[in-house]
């Protein structure tokens, strides 16, 4: 398959030049990632690969290692169908979150994406607060966000929910579709033209795999029904995968996310909550936190009905989360600096010992 069909462009070609002298190397795009094992697409077909030891050793964060959608430099011996990833080419865009659990690190969910589809069902699992978090991360990704609302057939008031989403999303396009009935799929396909990459993100059971199957014109991904009791989805997609569509577009399917913890979204918070940021200009104190401070314009707006209380509550919760993340990042940076100093010190001692002998 020609690399251009996989999204290769002149920028990636320029970045590859620095590795041209390494010998037996070629560009490849990550199409599947599973526990540090990778399936890559190259011009001659596909091959399996692992991360070279030097790349893995030098990485100070999980985000520096390959993710689905990445363009990488792979080395393999002639005639072999297995390679070693020796470098990740600079990304044009990436959607990332803080890793699930208690680890303070960035996890890249999808890389080099042109458009991010935030998929949310209009059933009992509908949540504007969750959508806020997706929009925050999508705006920081460098890709263009699009909201896809599924399951309109199980919603009693589609119009009001669509209006609420449109108000929250600002100028982000919002589309209603029913993948099971193949309704609205053409609207999605219009964003992923030949060589362009989209990524489907959302909770389990919202219809991401069904959308993939409709776009591809084949049953590529398994699908399962949601639980009737609480409308929660059951995981079908177990790993991230980049799929080449029949029209030449590309799309990344991702597992449903149980957690969506934020990572580096300060600028996006100001964009998504521009109404609160505008009101804050009228506060008595420039560093007003909109909590217990007197003459707070934001709290006054809540009191007189100009700002919804849950909107402010969501904003404050995000601010607390970002402050906590910043403290953890500082602690992690200090530990990493100590580790580097220790390694450097050992290397220097070994060097001096060798010189003396």
C-alpha positions as CSV (number, residue, x, y, z in Angstrom):
1,X,0.0,0.0,0.0
2,X,1.4,3.4,-0.9
3,X,2.4,5.3,2.3
4,X,0.3,8.3,1.2
5,X,-2.8,6.2,1.7
6,X,-1.7,5.7,5.3
7,X,-1.4,9.4,5.9
8,X,2.3,9.9,5.0
9,X,3.2,13.5,4.1
10,X,6.2,15.7,3.4
11,X,6.6,16.7,7.1
12,X,7.0,13.0,8.1
13,X,9.4,12.6,5.1
14,X,11.6,15.4,6.4
15,X,11.6,14.0,9.9
16,X,12.7,10.6,8.5
17,X,15.8,12.1,6.8
18,X,17.7,12.2,10.1
19,X,17.5,8.4,10.3
20,X,18.4,7.7,6.7
21,X,22.0,7.0,7.5
22,X,21.2,4.3,10.1
23,X,20.8,1.6,7.4
24,X,18.0,-0.9,6.9
25,X,15.4,1.4,8.2
26,X,12.0,2.3,6.8
27,X,8.9,4.3,7.9
28,X,5.9,2.5,9.3
29,X,2.6,3.4,10.9
30,X,1.4,1.7,14.0
31,X,-2.0,0.0,13.3
32,X,-2.3,-2.2,16.5
33,X,-0.7,-1.9,19.9
34,X,-1.1,-4.6,22.5
35,X,1.0,-4.9,25.6
36,X,4.2,-3.4,23.9
37,X,3.7,-5.7,20.9
38,X,2.9,-3.8,17.6
39,X,1.5,-4.5,14.2
40,X,2.9,-2.0,11.7
41,X,1.9,-1.0,8.2
42,X,4.7,-0.5,5.7
43,X,4.7,0.0,2.0
44,X,5.3,-3.7,1.3
45,X,2.5,-4.9,3.7
46,X,2.5,-5.5,7.4
47,X,4.9,-6.7,10.0
48,X,5.1,-7.3,13.8
49,X,7.5,-5.3,15.8
50,X,8.8,-4.6,19.4
51,X,10.4,-1.6,20.8
52,X,14.2,-1.4,20.6
53,X,16.0,-1.5,23.9
54,X,17.6,1.9,23.5
55,X,14.3,3.6,22.8
56,X,12.6,2.0,25.7
57,X,15.4,2.8,28.1
58,X,15.7,6.4,27.1
59,X,12.0,7.1,27.4
60,X,11.1,9.2,30.5
61,X,7.4,8.9,29.9
62,X,5.0,6.3,28.5
63,X,4.0,9.0,26.0
64,X,7.4,8.8,24.3
65,X,6.8,5.3,23.2
66,X,4.8,4.3,20.1
67,X,1.0,4.6,20.1
68,X,-1.6,3.6,17.5
69,X,-1.4,6.1,14.6
70,X,2.2,7.0,15.2
71,X,4.7,7.0,12.4
72,X,7.8,5.2,13.5
73,X,11.3,4.2,12.2
74,X,11.6,0.5,12.1
75,X,14.7,-1.6,11.4
76,X,14.5,-5.2,10.2
77,X,16.8,-7.6,8.5
78,X,16.2,-8.5,4.9
79,X,13.6,-11.2,4.4
80,X,12.3,-11.0,7.9
81,X,8.7,-10.1,8.8
82,X,9.6,-8.8,12.3
83,X,11.3,-5.5,13.1
84,X,12.5,-3.3,15.9
85,X,11.1,0.2,16.4
86,X,14.0,2.5,17.0
87,X,12.3,5.9,16.9
88,X,8.9,7.6,17.0
89,X,8.6,10.5,14.4
90,X,7.3,13.8,15.9
91,X,3.5,13.8,16.1
92,X,1.3,16.2,14.3
93,X,-1.5,15.7,16.8
94,X,-2.3,13.3,19.7
95,X,-5.2,12.6,22.0
96,X,-3.9,11.8,25.5
97,X,-5.1,11.4,29.0
98,X,-3.6,10.7,32.4
99,X,-3.0,7.0,32.7
100,X,-5.8,5.1,34.6
101,X,-5.1,4.3,38.2
102,X,-2.6,6.0,40.4
103,X,0.3,6.4,37.9
104,X,1.2,10.0,37.2
105,X,2.0,9.7,33.5
106,X,0.6,10.6,30.1
107,X,-1.1,7.9,27.9
108,X,-1.4,8.6,24.2
109,X,-4.7,7.1,23.0
110,X,-4.4,8.0,19.3
111,X,-1.7,9.8,17.4
112,X,-1.6,11.8,14.1
113,X,-5.3,12.2,14.0
114,X,-7.1,14.8,11.8
115,X,-10.5,14.5,13.4
116,X,-11.6,13.2,16.8
117,X,-15.1,11.8,17.0
118,X,-16.5,12.0,20.5
119,X,-19.3,9.4,20.5
120,X,-22.0,9.6,23.2
121,X,-25.3,7.8,23.4
122,X,-28.6,9.6,24.0
123,X,-29.8,6.8,26.4
124,X,-29.5,6.6,30.2
125,X,-25.7,6.9,30.0
126,X,-25.9,10.5,28.5
127,X,-23.7,12.9,30.5
128,X,-22.8,16.5,29.7
129,X,-20.1,16.4,32.4
130,X,-18.4,13.5,30.7
131,X,-18.7,15.2,27.3
132,X,-17.0,18.3,28.9
133,X,-13.9,16.2,29.7
134,X,-13.7,14.7,26.2
135,X,-14.0,18.1,24.7
136,X,-11.2,19.5,26.9
137,X,-8.8,16.7,25.9
138,X,-9.9,16.9,22.2
139,X,-9.2,20.6,22.0
140,X,-5.7,20.1,23.4
141,X,-5.0,17.3,20.9
142,X,-4.4,19.4,17.8
143,X,-7.1,17.6,15.9
144,X,-10.6,18.8,15.1
145,X,-13.3,17.5,17.4
146,X,-16.7,16.3,16.2
147,X,-19.5,15.1,18.5
148,X,-21.6,12.1,17.4
149,X,-24.8,11.4,19.3
150,X,-26.1,7.8,18.9
151,X,-29.2,5.9,19.9
152,X,-31.8,8.6,19.2
153,X,-34.5,5.8,19.0
154,X,-34.3,5.3,22.8
155,X,-34.4,9.0,23.8
156,X,-37.7,10.7,24.6
157,X,-36.5,14.2,23.9
158,X,-33.7,14.2,21.3
159,X,-34.1,17.9,20.5
160,X,-33.4,19.1,24.0
161,X,-30.4,16.9,24.5
162,X,-28.9,17.9,21.1
163,X,-29.5,21.6,22.0
164,X,-27.7,21.1,25.4
165,X,-24.8,19.4,23.7
166,X,-24.6,22.1,21.0
167,X,-24.5,24.8,23.7
168,X,-21.7,23.1,25.5
169,X,-19.7,22.2,22.4
170,X,-19.7,25.8,21.1
171,X,-18.7,25.7,17.4
172,X,-17.9,22.0,17.4
173,X,-20.0,20.1,14.8
174,X,-22.7,17.9,16.4
175,X,-24.3,15.0,14.4
176,X,-27.1,12.6,15.4
177,X,-26.8,9.1,13.9
178,X,-28.2,5.6,14.3
179,X,-25.4,3.3,13.2
180,X,-27.5,0.1,13.6
181,X,-29.9,1.4,10.9
182,X,-27.0,2.9,8.9
183,X,-28.4,6.4,9.4
184,X,-26.0,9.3,9.4
185,X,-22.9,7.3,8.5
186,X,-22.3,9.4,5.4
187,X,-21.9,12.4,7.7
188,X,-19.1,10.6,9.5
189,X,-17.5,9.4,6.3
190,X,-17.3,12.9,4.9
191,X,-14.6,13.7,7.5
192,X,-12.3,10.8,6.7
193,X,-11.5,11.2,3.1
194,X,-8.4,9.4,1.5
195,X,-5.3,9.9,3.6
196,X,-7.1,11.5,6.5
197,X,-7.4,9.8,9.9
198,X,-10.2,9.9,12.4
199,X,-10.4,8.4,15.9
200,X,-13.6,7.2,17.7
201,X,-13.6,7.9,21.4
202,X,-16.3,7.3,24.0
203,X,-17.7,4.9,26.6
204,X,-18.4,1.3,26.0
205,X,-21.6,0.5,24.3
206,X,-22.1,3.8,22.5
207,X,-21.7,2.3,19.1
208,X,-18.1,2.9,18.1
209,X,-17.5,-0.6,16.7
210,X,-20.8,-0.4,14.8
211,X,-19.8,2.9,13.2
212,X,-16.5,1.3,12.1
213,X,-18.3,-1.6,10.5
214,X,-20.7,0.7,8.7
215,X,-17.9,2.8,7.4
216,X,-15.9,-0.2,6.3
217,X,-18.8,-1.9,4.7
218,X,-17.9,-5.1,6.6
219,X,-18.2,-6.7,10.1
220,X,-14.6,-5.9,11.2
221,X,-15.3,-5.2,14.8
222,X,-17.4,-7.3,17.3
223,X,-20.4,-5.6,18.9
224,X,-22.4,-6.3,22.0
225,X,-25.6,-5.0,23.5
226,X,-25.5,-2.7,26.6
227,X,-26.9,-3.8,29.9
228,X,-30.6,-2.9,30.1
229,X,-30.5,-2.1,33.8
230,X,-28.1,0.8,33.6
231,X,-27.4,1.3,29.9
232,X,-23.7,0.6,30.6
233,X,-21.7,-0.8,27.8
234,X,-19.7,-4.1,27.9
235,X,-16.2,-3.9,26.4
236,X,-16.0,-5.5,23.0
237,X,-12.9,-3.7,21.6
238,X,-9.9,-4.8,23.7
239,X,-7.2,-2.9,22.0
240,X,-6.6,0.2,19.8
241,X,-6.6,-0.4,16.1
242,X,-6.2,1.7,13.0
243,X,-8.5,0.5,10.2
244,X,-8.1,1.4,6.5
245,X,-11.6,2.1,5.0
246,X,-12.7,1.2,1.5
247,X,-12.7,4.9,0.4
248,X,-9.0,5.4,1.4
249,X,-9.8,7.1,4.8
250,X,-8.4,5.8,8.0
251,X,-10.1,5.5,11.4
252,X,-8.9,4.4,14.9
253,X,-11.1,2.3,17.1
254,X,-10.5,2.5,20.8
255,X,-11.8,0.5,23.8
256,X,-14.4,2.3,26.0
257,X,-12.7,4.3,28.7
258,X,-13.6,3.6,32.3
259,X,-11.6,6.6,33.4
260,X,-11.0,9.9,31.6
261,X,-8.5,11.7,33.8
262,X,-7.2,15.0,32.4
263,X,-3.7,15.8,31.3
264,X,-2.3,19.3,30.4
265,X,-5.6,21.0,29.5
266,X,-5.2,24.5,31.0
267,X,-5.8,26.3,27.7
268,X,-8.7,24.1,26.8
269,X,-10.4,24.8,30.2
270,X,-10.3,28.5,29.3
271,X,-11.9,27.8,26.0
272,X,-14.6,25.4,27.1
273,X,-15.5,27.5,30.1
274,X,-15.2,30.9,28.4
275,X,-18.5,32.0,30.0
276,X,-17.0,31.6,33.5
277,X,-13.7,33.2,32.4
278,X,-15.6,36.2,31.0
279,X,-17.6,36.6,34.3
280,X,-14.4,36.2,36.3
281,X,-13.1,39.5,34.9
282,X,-15.7,41.2,37.1
283,X,-14.6,39.6,40.3
284,X,-13.1,41.9,43.0
285,X,-9.9,39.9,43.3
286,X,-7.9,39.0,40.2
287,X,-7.0,35.6,41.8
288,X,-10.6,34.9,42.9
289,X,-11.2,31.1,43.1
290,X,-15.0,31.6,43.0
291,X,-15.5,29.8,46.3
292,X,-15.6,31.9,49.5
293,X,-14.3,35.2,48.2
294,X,-16.5,38.3,48.6
295,X,-17.9,40.2,45.6
296,X,-17.4,37.2,43.2
297,X,-19.0,38.0,39.9
298,X,-19.2,34.3,39.1
299,X,-21.1,33.4,42.2
300,X,-23.4,36.4,41.7
301,X,-24.2,35.0,38.2
302,X,-25.2,31.7,39.8
303,X,-27.3,33.5,42.4
304,X,-29.3,35.5,39.8
305,X,-29.7,32.5,37.4
306,X,-27.3,33.6,34.7
307,X,-25.0,30.6,35.3
308,X,-26.1,27.1,36.1
309,X,-24.8,25.9,39.5
310,X,-23.7,22.5,38.1
311,X,-21.7,24.4,35.4
312,X,-19.7,26.2,38.1
313,X,-19.4,23.0,40.2
314,X,-17.9,21.2,37.2
315,X,-15.5,24.1,36.6
316,X,-14.3,24.0,40.2
317,X,-13.9,20.3,40.2
318,X,-11.7,20.5,37.1
319,X,-9.6,23.2,38.7
320,X,-9.0,21.0,41.8
321,X,-8.1,18.1,39.6
322,X,-5.6,20.1,37.6
323,X,-4.0,21.6,40.7
324,X,-3.6,18.0,42.1
325,X,-2.2,16.8,38.8
326,X,0.3,19.7,38.8
327,X,1.6,18.8,42.3
328,X,2.0,15.1,41.2
329,X,3.8,16.1,38.1
330,X,6.2,18.2,40.1
331,X,6.9,15.3,42.5
332,X,7.4,13.0,39.5
333,X,9.9,15.4,37.9
334,X,11.9,15.6,41.1
335,X,12.1,11.8,41.4
336,X,13.1,11.6,37.7
337,X,15.9,14.2,38.3
338,X,17.2,12.2,41.3
339,X,17.2,9.1,39.1
340,X,19.1,10.8,36.3
341,X,21.7,12.2,38.8
342,X,22.2,8.8,40.3
343,X,22.8,7.2,36.9
344,X,25.1,10.0,35.8
345,X,27.1,9.7,39.1
346,X,27.6,6.0,38.7
347,X,28.7,6.5,35.1
348,X,31.2,9.1,36.1
349,X,32.6,6.9,38.9
350,X,33.0,4.1,36.5
351,X,34.8,6.4,34.0
352,X,37.2,7.7,36.6
353,X,37.9,4.2,37.8
354,X,38.7,3.1,34.3
355,X,41.0,6.1,33.8
356,X,43.0,5.3,36.9
357,X,43.5,1.7,35.9
